[in-house]
Amino acid sequence: MKCPGQDTQYWNEEAIYEATCPQCEAMVEFYKDDTTRKCHHCGHRFVNPKMDFGCAAYCQFAEQCLGTLPEEFVAERHNLFKDKVAVEVKRYFKNDFKNIRRAAQTGNHAEELGRRTEGVDMAALLCSAYLLSVVYPHPHGSPLYEVATSTQKLDTVAARDILQKLGADKTLISKTTMLLQSVFEETDAVDSTVEVIRDAHLLTELEDALKQDRVSEAEVADIRQQIVTTAGRQAADELFAAVDR
């Protein structure tokens, strides 16, 4: 059965339309199932501005259905995959609402910091942020903002299983697993993606601590000092300013 959205028998007069080339502003004709078209005037190829890629963000048969996907969409498709990871993490924790909430907090912080930091692999970052609580669940009575030593071994099997279950490609699984293994390792060779997920984790700890008023001024200063990215420090300052200490 062909996807109804791509079957021409379901098309109407709005299935063929014109779009303005972003390079030369010439009008380019698109069919609704065109992923990209080349401008006849300047030769620039650009993504169909009206095409709904919603189902393709998740469907494993997207390329067979829509043809070769544009690079811009492939990158966004990986970013959107984190939504499926977030849902699966909720299923994994079942009634463990503390870790569900922490996973969501870390994911939100990571997304915000990642968009404001250069050189970040957003797809692996967002998956890792949500899966961090799976491989390193919150230990009761132990502050997570104290970075684990290099001898701490994280169990990434559950995280890998979740990604495989959701149909993640091998590259994304490999990058996410490596990132999760690197989060709490003490090493000088840290890339920006690792720095962002560390900072997102610290911001989650800081946010919880400030809400419960269970940290001293010295501990707050210590957490702030561990945050290394510019975006992370700005976010931490915003958290401090929001609390009347």
C-alpha positions in Angstrom: 0.0 0.0 0.0 1.3 3.4 -1.0 1.4 6.2 1.6 -1.8 8.3 0.9 0.2 11.5 1.3 2.4 10.5 -1.7 -0.3 8.8 -3.8 -1.3 11.2 -6.7 -5.0 9.9 -6.7 -5.4 11.8 -3.4 -3.9 15.1 -4.6 -5.9 18.2 -5.3 -5.1 21.6 -7.0 -2.8 22.5 -4.2 -0.4 19.6 -5.0 1.6 21.7 -7.5 2.8 25.2 -6.4 5.6 27.7 -6.8 8.2 28.6 -4.2 10.8 31.5 -4.2 14.4 30.5 -4.7 16.3 31.7 -1.6 19.3 32.6 -3.7 18.0 34.6 -6.7 14.2 34.9 -5.8 13.2 33.2 -9.0 10.0 31.2 -8.9 10.5 27.4 -8.9 7.7 24.9 -9.5 7.3 22.1 -6.9 5.2 19.0 -6.8 4.1 18.2 -3.2 6.2 15.0 -3.1 9.4 16.8 -4.3 12.0 16.8 -1.5 14.2 19.3 -3.3 14.2 21.1 -6.7 17.0 23.0 -8.6 16.3 26.6 -9.5 16.3 26.8 -13.4 17.6 30.4 -13.1 20.7 30.1 -10.8 21.1 26.4 -10.3 20.6 26.5 -6.5 19.0 23.3 -5.1 16.8 23.8 -2.0 14.4 21.9 0.2 10.7 21.9 -0.6 9.4 24.6 1.8 5.8 23.2 2.0 6.6 19.5 2.3 5.5 17.8 5.5 8.4 15.6 6.6 6.6 14.7 9.9 6.2 11.0 9.3 9.7 10.8 7.7 11.2 12.0 10.9 10.5 8.6 12.4 9.7 6.1 9.6 12.4 3.6 8.7 11.2 3.5 5.1 11.3 7.3 4.6 14.0 7.1 1.9 12.1 4.4 -0.1 8.9 6.5 0.1 10.3 10.0 -0.5 13.5 9.2 -2.3 16.9 10.6 -1.3 16.4 12.9 1.6 18.2 16.3 1.6 21.1 16.7 4.0 19.3 19.4 5.9 16.5 17.1 6.7 18.7 14.1 7.6 20.3 16.3 10.4 16.9 17.3 11.6 15.6 13.8 11.5 18.3 12.7 13.9 17.4 15.6 16.2 13.7 14.6 16.2 14.6 11.1 17.2 15.2 12.3 20.7 11.4 12.6 21.1 11.1 8.9 20.7 13.9 8.3 23.1 12.2 10.5 25.7 9.0 8.4 25.5 10.9 5.1 25.8 12.8 6.4 28.8 9.5 7.1 30.5 8.4 3.5 29.8 11.8 2.2 31.1 11.4 3.9 34.5 7.7 3.1 34.8 6.7 4.7 38.1 10.1 6.1 39.0 9.0 9.6 38.6 12.1 11.1 40.0 14.3 9.7 37.3 11.7 10.5 34.6 11.7 14.1 35.7 15.5 14.3 35.9 15.8 12.8 32.4 13.4 15.4 31.0 15.2 18.2 32.8 18.6 17.1 31.6 17.3 16.7 28.1 15.8 20.2 28.1 19.0 21.8 29.4 21.1 19.9 26.9 18.9 21.1 24.0 19.1 24.7 25.1 22.9 24.6 25.7 23.6 22.6 22.5 21.9 25.2 20.3 24.0 27.9 21.9 27.4 26.0 21.7 29.5 25.5 18.5 30.7 22.1 17.4 28.0 20.1 19.2 26.6 16.8 17.7 22.9 17.5 18.5 21.6 14.1 17.7 24.0 12.2 20.0 23.8 14.9 22.6 20.0 14.8 22.9 19.8 11.0 23.0 22.6 10.9 25.6 20.9 13.5 27.8 17.7 11.5 28.1 19.5 8.2 28.5 22.0 9.5 31.1 19.5 8.6 34.0 19.2 5.1 32.5 22.9 4.3 32.8 23.5 6.4 35.9 20.2 6.5 37.9 20.0 9.0 40.7 21.5 7.5 43.9 19.5 8.4 47.0 21.5 10.5 49.4 24.4 11.1 47.0 24.8 14.4 45.2 25.3 13.8 41.5 27.1 17.1 41.0 30.2 15.5 42.5 31.6 14.1 39.2 32.3 10.4 39.3 35.8 9.2 39.1 37.3 7.5 36.1 36.9 4.2 37.8 33.1 4.5 37.7 31.8 2.1 35.1 28.6 3.0 33.5 26.3 0.3 32.2 25.4 1.4 28.7 23.7 -1.9 27.7 20.2 -0.6 28.6 20.8 2.6 26.7 22.0 0.7 23.6 19.0 -1.6 23.8 16.6 1.3 23.8 18.3 2.9 20.8 18.2 -0.4 18.9 14.6 -1.0 19.7 13.7 2.4 18.3 15.6 1.7 15.1 18.5 4.1 15.5 21.3 3.7 13.0 24.6 2.3 14.0 26.4 5.6 13.8 24.0 7.3 16.3 24.2 4.3 18.6 27.9 4.3 18.6 28.2 8.1 19.2 25.7 8.1 21.9 27.3 5.1 23.7 30.7 6.7 23.5 29.3 10.0 24.8 27.6 8.3 27.8 30.9 6.5 28.7 32.8 9.8 28.5 30.5 12.0 30.7 32.1 11.2 34.0 35.6 10.4 32.9 38.4 12.7 34.1 40.3 13.6 30.9 41.7 16.7 29.3 40.5 15.6 25.9 36.9 16.7 26.2 34.9 17.8 23.1 32.1 20.4 23.2 29.4 17.7 23.1 30.7 16.1 26.3 31.0 19.5 28.0 27.4 20.3 27.1 26.0 17.1 28.5 28.0 17.5 31.7 26.8 21.0 32.1 23.2 20.0 31.4 23.6 17.3 34.2 25.0 19.9 36.6 22.2 22.3 35.8 19.6 19.6 36.7 21.4 19.0 40.0 21.6 22.7 40.7 17.9 23.3 39.8 16.8 20.5 42.1 19.1 21.7 44.9 17.9 25.3 44.7 14.3 24.3 44.7 14.8 22.2 47.9 17.1 24.8 49.5 19.5 22.0 50.5 22.8 23.5 49.4 25.0 26.1 51.0 26.4 29.1 49.3 29.8 27.3 49.1 28.2 24.3 47.4 26.4 26.6 45.0 29.7 28.2 44.1 31.3 24.8 43.7 28.6 23.7 41.2 28.9 27.0 39.4 32.7 26.5 39.0 32.3 23.0 37.5 30.2 24.4 34.7 32.5 25.1 31.7 30.4 26.2 28.8 29.5 29.9 28.3 25.8 28.9 27.7 25.9 26.7 30.8 27.2 29.5 33.1 24.6 31.9 31.7 21.9 29.3 32.5 23.3 28.8 36.0 23.2 32.6 36.6 19.6 32.7 35.5 18.7 29.9 38.0 20.5 31.8 40.8 18.7 35.0 39.9 15.3 33.2 40.0 15.9 32.1 43.6 15.7 34.5 46.6 18.7 33.4 48.6 
